Amino acid sequence: MRSTSSLLSLLPALVGAIAPPTLDGLKLLWHDGFEGAAGSPPSDKWNIALSVNTNNELQTYSVSNQNIQISGGETMQLVPRKSRSGHWTSGRIETKDSWTPPPGGKLLIQSSLLLGNNAPGNQQGIWPAFWALGDAMRHGTQWPLAGELDIMERVSGSEVAYGTTHCGEFPGGVCNEPTGRGSTVPLPADGFHTWALQIDVTNPDWRAQSIQWMLDGKTWRTLTGADIGVEGTWSTLAHSPLYVLVNVAVGGDWPGNPNDSTMDGYGSMMELQYVAVYST
């Protein structure tokens, strides 16, 4: 049954499409504003990921528009669903392109997104994420050596979001794998908010270069080359191509499995107005 929270999906149609903003000193390299008819799949800028399960998750990723669809209001919705038999399905998309911070410059990845408004007690095991992976993963390099930058993750309806770095050796290493190095930020009030990651390599000294996590334009976490302490590992994060991913996982090692109170549908979805990549 369609939950009342599905009304959230109508909001973009009422207020009009939200274009990626103009950012001082940066040019827009790539974006998707999710135009299209209601129920249609994402554009050919994306791969729909299937047969992916790296964290003992329960869901099967699907191409069905029950799990992943253009809303008709110029948004993309990733919606977890539970069948009558108890099987979970959901959506995951990955950009076909990848981007490298320019030498001596900056790269910024940003999205305006909305998280479902089911009560925390009804989101046990729901795990939405907006993140980036080293393109080397597509060419045989193992995780976490290729590098991973989690821009925003939420687990089980928590009141905080996580920003995490995965890198280097497994287990342990400078990124404390498999946990990674991360921080949290309080989630803002309901509604769409911008989440971004900026890689700044303008300083010629790699130790002074930085990766910043931003919420609504304000930096809430900074990681420097000096924090990592190993130039080669820093290079995998700040000087190598990255591709962008968005997904809603269900269950897994981190959030744990859903329980009888976990609700599927629009109240547990992630909805995006745009994804954009900028550079100097």
N, C-alpha and C positions, 0 to 999 in steps of 0.2 A: 504494500500500500504506500502511496506517495505521501511522505510526511509533510506537515505544514511548513517545515523549514525550507521546503522546495520553493517557497515564495521568494526566498533570497535570490534565486536564479533569475527572477524577473527584474530585479533592480537595475542591472546594466541596460536592459532594453528601455527602461523608463528614463534613465539619466543620459543615455547616449554613450557611444564608445569612448574609452579613455585611451588617448594616444600616449606613447612614451614621451616623457617630458624632455625639453631641451635642458642640457646640463652644461654649465660653464666650463669651457676648456676641453670639452669632449665632443666627439662626433658620433652619431648613431651609425653603427656598422651593420646591424641586423636586428630585426624585430618581427614578432608575430602578434597581431592584434585580434586574432581569432574571429575574423569575419566569416560568415557563412550561414547557411540555413540551419535551423534547429535540428539536432540529431545527426548532423554530418560529422565525419571524422576530422581530425586535425589535418592541417595543410601538409604538402609534401616537403615542408621544411623539417619535418620530424620523422623519426622512426618510432613505431609503436613496439615497445619491447615486450617480448613473449618469452616464456620458458626461462625466466630469471628468478632465482631464489638463492640468495647468498647469506641469509640470516635466519634460516629455519622458519621462514614465514609460512602462513597458512594459505594465503590467497593464490589464485591463478590469475595472471595478467591476461586481459581479454581485449579483443578488438570491438566488442559489442558496444553500441551506443548506450547501453544501460550502464556501462562503466566509464566510458570516455566519449565526450561529445562536445561539439560546438553548441552553445546554449540557444543561439538565435538572437541573443542580446550582446554579441561580440565579446563573449567570454568562453573559456574552455573549462569544463567540469570533469573532474576525476572523482568517481563515485564508487565507494565499496558497496558490494551487494552480497547478501547471504541467501542462499537458496533454501527451499523447504527442507532439503536433506542436510542442511548445515554447512554446505560448501561455500567458501568465500571467493568472490572474484573482485578485481579492481583494475585500475589503469596506471600505466607508466609510459611516458614518452621521453625521447632523447633527441636532441638536435643532431641533424646529419653533419652540420658544420662544427668546426672547433676553432678556437681563437687563442692566440699567444700574445701576452703583453708586449708592446713594441719596445725595443731597446731604448732605455732612458725615458720611458713614458708610463702610461697608466692604461689599465683595462678595467672596465666596470660591467658587471652582470646584474641586472635588476628585474624584478617582477612586482606587479601590484596584485596581491592575492587575498583571498578571503578563506577562512577556515570555518567548517561547519559548526553550528551553534548547539548541537546536542550537549546536554549536561555532561560534565566530566565523568560522572558515574555511568553514563551510557556510551562512553568511548574507550573503555578498556581494550587495549590491543590495537587501536587505530593509530596509524603512524604516517602522517603526511610529511613530505620533504621536498625542498627546492635546493638543488645542489649541483656540483660540478665535479667531473672526473678527468684525470689525465688521459689524453687521447692515446697514450701508449697502451692503455688497457685494450684498445681495439687492435693492437698489433703484437699481442703476446706477453706484454709485461704484466707481472702478477700484482695483485693488490697486497699491501698498500704502497708498493714501490712506485707505482705510477702517480700517486698523489690523489687525494680527495679533499674537497673543500665543501663542507655542508653549510649552506647559507642560512637555512631555516629548517628546523625539524621540531615537530611536536609529538609527544608520545602520550597516549591514553588520556587525551583531553586536558593535559596539564596546563597550569596557568603561566608557564614559562615556555620560551622557545630556546632551542639549543643551536649554537654555532660551533662546529667541530672541524678539526684538521686531522687527517689520517695521512701518514707518510712513513717512509723508511722501512725498517726491519719489522718482521713479525715472528714471534711476539716481542713485546717490549720496544726497545729502540727509543729514539728521541720523541716519538709521538705516542709512546705508552700504549702500543697496540695490544689487544684490539679495541681498547676503550677510546683512544685518540686524545687529543688535547682540545679542550673546549671550554666554553663559558655559556651562561644563560642570561636571558633578558626577559623581564615581565612582558607578557602578551598585552597589547593595547586593547581598548574596547572593541566591541563588534564592528565589523565593517572591513572594507578593503584598506590594506596598508602596503607600503613599498618596502621590500626587503632587497638588499644589495650587498655585493661583495666587490671591493675595489683592490686591485693589485697595483701597487705603486713602486716602480723600479727606477724612479727618476734619480735617485742617489747612486753614484757609481760604486759606492761601498755596499756590497750585498748585505752586510750586517745591519745597515741602516735602512734597507728597503722594508716595505711593510705590506701586509694584507689587512684590510679593514672590513669589518662587518657593520652594516648600517641598517637602521630601521627608521623609515620616514625621513631619510636624509641625515640622520644623526648617528655618528659612530658609537657603537657600544662595545666593540671588541677590536683589539689590534694585536697582530702577531708580527714580529720582526724576524729578519734573518738571524740576528743575534740570539733570539729566543730558540730558534731551531739549532743553531750552532754548527751545522755541517753544510758547507757550501753546495755540495752535490745534491743533498736532500732538499735544500732551499730551492735549487734550480728546478726540481721536479714540480714544485708548487708555484713558483713565481716567474719562471722563464720557459715554460713548456706549454704546448697547446692543451686546452681544456674544452670539453663539451658539456652541455647543460642538460640536466634531467629534472623532471617533476614526476612524482608518483605518490600514491597512497597505499602503503603496505598494511597488512593485517597480521597481527601476531609477530612472532620472532623473538630472538634472543634478548633484545632490549626491552620492549614494552610488555612482553609476555603475551599469552593468548587471550582472545576475547572471552568474556564470561556470559552468563545468561542475560545480563542486563545490557550488553553491548548492542547498540542499534546500528543498522546499516542505513543506506540512503543519503539524501541530500544533507541531513544534519551532521553527517560524518565526512563530508566531501572536502575537497580543496578546489577552489574556483579561481581562475586567473584572468585578469583583464588584458595583460600583455606580458611578454618576456622580451627583454631588450639587451643588446650588448653594445657597449660604447668603448671608444678608445681615443687617445690623443693622436 
